[in-house]
Amino acid sequence: MQQQDLELRLLIYNIRYATGTGPTFHLPLPGAGYLRSSKRVLDGITNFVSAERPDIVGLIEVDTGSVRSGMRNQAEHIATALGHYTTYECKYGAASFNTFVPILRKQANAFLAAPGVTGERFHYFDTGIKRLIIELELDDVCIFLVHLSLKYRQRQYQLRYLHDLIAKSVKPVIIAGDFNTFWGTHEIYLFMRAAKLRSANTHGLPSFPSRTPRIELDFVLVSESIEVTDFRVPDVRFSDHRPVICDFNVVRSAAAADSHQSAA
């Protein structure tokens, strides 16, 4: 008889360093908004995330304490409001020149988690500018947070690396984050087939741009033994991306079978 774990809620959000959105973002120069964070926007994001009561939060484009954010670590700020554990790392990798550049060296991705975390690991793609992969291990599942390259060829190399990485997992996996896939699931179809993953977003709901979403950039991909009970893309516009929310549970007997098969 199959036994199911408690249902968990995963929230993924590219918050664009809490710099906001709208026409003023590109004043006085295109992209100038990246240089100024907003406490109002950060508070709005924090209140939204808190109201959703997620068990796990994956944040893309987080400022961990530069002059832009007033030296405030945005991941810790949101985690404190939720009462969550948090882990984060610069998204460029230790060997990148960007780690020596003010503001850029504080640009990170982060996990926030309420349930028991049994392990965390940082991996790095061997190509692309944004190289960080955060692996969060819970009792019955491993969750990988990614932010893939803007360049198609580099994304394909990164997906190959990701396939080889998750093949080593002895637990069911979830791959989530900003995939930058401008052709949606068509671009990652072969990757999903090879890795035996499926999209939790069965209706292909778009998440970008947040004002009038047209493109499916933000994904939650799950193993066969993970049951998705709900998937939403709320109408939230604090960033250029909308958040995605996935409720799921892991069928424990199936998870154990996956673990045995991987170990073999």
C-alpha positions as CSV (number, residue, x, y, z in Angstrom):
1,M,0.0,0.0,0.0
2,Q,1.3,3.4,-0.9
3,Q,1.8,6.0,1.8
4,Q,1.9,9.7,1.0
5,D,4.0,12.4,2.6
6,L,2.3,15.6,3.8
7,E,1.5,18.0,1.0
8,L,4.2,20.6,0.5
9,R,3.9,24.0,-1.2
10,L,6.8,25.2,-3.4
11,L,6.9,28.9,-4.4
12,I,9.4,30.0,-7.1
13,Y,9.9,33.7,-7.8
14,N,12.4,35.7,-9.8
15,I,12.2,38.9,-7.8
16,R,14.7,41.0,-9.9
17,Y,16.5,42.2,-6.7
18,A,13.3,44.0,-5.5
19,T,14.0,46.7,-8.1
20,G,10.4,46.8,-9.2
21,T,9.0,47.2,-12.7
22,G,7.3,49.7,-15.0
23,P,8.4,52.5,-17.3
24,T,10.5,54.2,-14.6
25,F,12.7,51.1,-14.5
26,H,14.4,52.3,-17.7
27,L,15.0,55.9,-16.6
28,P,17.3,57.8,-17.0
29,L,19.0,55.0,-19.0
30,P,17.7,51.6,-20.2
31,G,18.1,49.1,-17.3
32,A,19.0,51.9,-14.8
33,G,16.4,50.4,-12.4
34,Y,18.8,47.5,-11.6
35,L,20.9,50.0,-9.6
36,R,18.1,50.9,-7.1
37,S,16.3,48.5,-4.9
38,S,13.0,49.4,-3.2
39,K,12.0,48.6,0.3
40,R,8.4,49.1,-0.7
41,V,8.8,46.4,-3.3
42,L,10.7,44.1,-1.0
43,D,8.0,44.5,1.7
44,G,5.3,43.8,-1.0
45,I,7.1,40.6,-2.0
46,T,7.6,39.6,1.6
47,N,3.9,40.1,2.4
48,F,2.8,38.1,-0.6
49,V,5.1,35.2,0.1
50,S,4.1,35.1,3.8
51,A,0.4,35.1,2.8
52,E,0.9,32.0,0.6
53,R,2.4,30.1,3.5
54,P,4.9,28.1,1.4
55,D,7.0,25.3,2.8
56,I,9.9,25.9,0.4
57,V,10.7,29.1,-1.5
58,G,13.2,29.4,-4.3
59,L,14.2,33.0,-5.0
60,I,16.0,34.0,-8.2
61,E,17.9,37.3,-8.5
62,V,18.3,38.1,-4.8
63,D,20.5,40.9,-3.4
64,T,22.4,39.6,-0.4
65,G,23.6,42.9,0.9
66,S,25.0,45.4,-1.6
67,V,24.7,49.2,-1.6
68,R,21.7,48.8,-4.0
69,S,19.6,47.1,-1.2
70,G,20.9,49.4,1.6
71,M,23.2,46.5,2.7
72,R,20.1,44.5,3.4
73,N,20.2,40.7,2.7
74,Q,16.8,40.2,0.9
75,A,16.9,36.4,1.4
76,E,17.4,36.7,5.1
77,H,14.8,39.5,5.3
78,I,12.1,37.4,3.7
79,A,13.2,34.2,5.6
80,T,12.9,36.0,8.9
81,A,9.3,37.1,8.1
82,L,8.4,33.5,7.3
83,G,10.4,31.9,10.2
84,H,12.3,29.9,7.6
85,Y,15.8,28.5,7.3
86,T,17.7,30.1,4.3
87,T,20.7,29.2,2.1
88,Y,22.1,31.4,-0.7
89,E,25.1,31.8,-2.8
90,C,26.4,34.2,-5.5
91,K,25.1,32.9,-8.9
92,Y,28.3,33.4,-10.9
93,G,30.7,31.0,-9.3
94,A,33.9,31.6,-7.3
95,A,36.1,31.9,-10.4
96,S,34.0,34.5,-12.1
97,F,35.3,38.1,-12.4
98,N,31.8,39.2,-11.3
99,T,32.6,38.2,-7.7
100,F,35.0,41.1,-7.5
101,V,32.5,43.7,-8.8
102,P,30.4,45.7,-6.3
103,I,26.7,44.8,-6.5
104,L,27.3,41.9,-8.9
105,R,29.1,39.9,-6.2
106,K,26.0,40.2,-4.0
107,Q,23.6,38.9,-6.8
108,A,22.5,35.5,-5.7
109,N,19.8,32.8,-5.7
110,A,18.3,31.4,-2.5
111,F,16.2,28.7,-0.9
112,L,14.0,29.3,2.1
113,A,12.6,26.3,3.8
114,A,10.3,25.4,6.7
115,P,10.5,21.6,6.8
116,G,13.5,19.6,8.0
117,V,16.4,20.1,5.6
118,T,18.8,17.1,5.5
119,G,21.4,18.6,3.2
120,E,22.3,21.4,0.9
121,R,24.9,21.5,-1.9
122,F,26.1,24.1,-4.4
123,H,26.9,23.0,-7.9
124,Y,28.1,25.0,-10.9
125,F,27.5,24.7,-14.6
126,D,30.7,24.6,-16.7
127,T,29.3,27.2,-19.1
128,G,27.4,30.4,-19.1
129,I,27.6,33.5,-16.8
130,K,24.9,32.4,-14.3
131,R,26.3,29.1,-13.2
132,L,24.9,28.3,-9.7
133,I,22.7,25.3,-9.0
134,I,21.4,25.0,-5.4
135,E,20.4,21.5,-4.3
136,L,18.2,21.3,-1.2
137,E,17.6,17.8,0.2
138,L,14.6,17.0,2.3
139,D,13.5,13.7,3.7
140,D,11.8,12.4,0.6
141,V,12.9,14.7,-2.3
142,C,15.8,16.8,-3.7
143,I,15.0,20.2,-5.1
144,F,17.3,21.9,-7.5
145,L,17.1,25.7,-8.1
146,V,18.5,27.0,-11.4
147,H,18.7,30.2,-13.5
148,L,19.7,29.2,-17.0
149,S,21.5,31.2,-19.6
150,L,19.9,33.7,-22.0
151,K,21.8,32.1,-24.9
152,Y,20.1,29.0,-26.5
153,R,23.3,27.0,-27.1
154,Q,24.6,27.6,-23.5
155,R,21.2,26.5,-22.2
156,Q,21.5,23.2,-24.0
157,Y,24.9,22.6,-22.5
158,Q,23.5,23.5,-19.1
159,L,20.6,21.1,-19.5
160,R,23.0,18.3,-20.4
161,Y,25.0,19.0,-17.2
162,L,21.8,19.1,-15.2
163,H,20.7,15.8,-16.6
164,D,23.9,14.1,-15.5
165,L,23.7,15.8,-12.1
166,I,20.2,14.7,-11.2
167,A,20.8,11.2,-12.5
168,K,23.0,10.7,-9.4
169,S,20.2,11.5,-7.0
170,V,18.8,8.6,-4.9
171,K,15.6,10.5,-4.2
172,P,12.8,11.9,-6.4
173,V,13.8,15.3,-7.8
174,I,12.2,18.7,-8.6
175,I,14.0,21.1,-10.9
176,A,12.7,24.6,-10.6
177,G,13.6,28.1,-11.5
178,D,13.9,30.6,-14.4
179,F,14.8,28.5,-17.4
180,N,14.9,31.5,-19.9
181,T,13.2,29.2,-22.4
182,F,11.7,31.6,-25.0
183,W,10.2,28.6,-26.8
184,G,8.6,27.2,-23.6
185,T,8.4,23.4,-23.1
186,H,9.3,22.7,-26.7
187,E,12.9,23.7,-25.9
188,I,13.2,21.3,-22.9
189,Y,11.1,18.4,-24.2
190,L,14.1,16.1,-24.9
191,F,15.7,17.0,-21.6
192,M,12.5,16.1,-19.7
193,R,12.1,12.8,-21.6
194,A,15.7,11.8,-20.9
195,A,15.5,12.8,-17.2
196,K,12.0,11.2,-16.8
197,L,10.6,14.5,-15.6
198,R,7.3,16.2,-16.4
199,S,6.1,19.8,-16.0
200,A,3.9,20.7,-13.1
201,N,2.4,23.4,-15.3
202,T,0.2,21.1,-17.4
203,H,-1.7,24.0,-18.9
204,G,1.4,25.9,-20.0
205,L,0.5,29.1,-18.0
206,P,2.9,31.9,-18.9
207,S,4.8,33.8,-16.3
208,F,6.6,36.6,-18.2
209,P,6.3,39.5,-18.5
210,S,4.3,40.1,-15.4
211,R,2.1,42.8,-16.7
212,T,0.7,40.7,-19.6
213,P,2.3,37.2,-19.5
214,R,3.0,35.6,-22.9
215,I,6.0,33.3,-22.3
216,E,6.5,30.3,-20.0
217,L,10.0,31.0,-18.5
218,D,9.6,29.7,-15.0
219,F,9.3,26.0,-14.5
220,V,8.7,23.3,-11.9
221,L,9.7,19.9,-13.3
222,V,9.0,16.8,-11.2
223,S,9.9,13.1,-11.0
224,E,7.3,10.4,-11.8
225,S,6.8,9.6,-8.1
226,I,5.8,13.2,-7.2
227,E,2.1,14.0,-7.3
228,V,1.2,17.6,-8.2
229,T,-2.0,18.6,-6.5
230,D,-2.2,22.2,-7.7
231,F,-0.2,24.7,-9.8
232,R,-0.8,28.4,-10.0
233,V,0.7,31.6,-11.5
234,P,-0.7,34.4,-9.4
235,D,-1.3,37.9,-10.8
236,V,1.6,39.5,-8.8
237,R,3.6,42.3,-10.4
238,F,6.4,43.2,-8.0
239,S,9.0,41.9,-10.6
240,D,9.1,41.4,-14.4
241,H,8.3,37.7,-13.7
242,R,5.2,36.4,-12.0
243,P,5.7,33.8,-9.2
244,V,4.7,30.2,-9.7
245,I,3.3,28.0,-6.9
246,C,3.2,24.2,-6.9
247,D,1.5,22.0,-4.3
248,F,2.8,18.5,-4.3
249,N,3.5,15.3,-2.3
250,V,5.8,12.4,-2.7
251,V,4.4,8.8,-2.8
252,R,6.8,7.3,-0.3
253,S,6.7,3.7,-1.6
254,A,7.4,5.0,-5.1
255,A,10.2,7.2,-3.7
256,A,11.7,4.3,-2.0
257,A,11.6,2.3,-5.3
258,D,13.3,5.2,-7.1
259,S,15.9,5.4,-4.4
260,H,16.6,1.6,-4.7
261,Q,16.8,1.8,-8.5
262,S,19.2,4.8,-8.4
263,A,21.4,3.0,-5.9
264,A,21.5,-0.1,-8.1
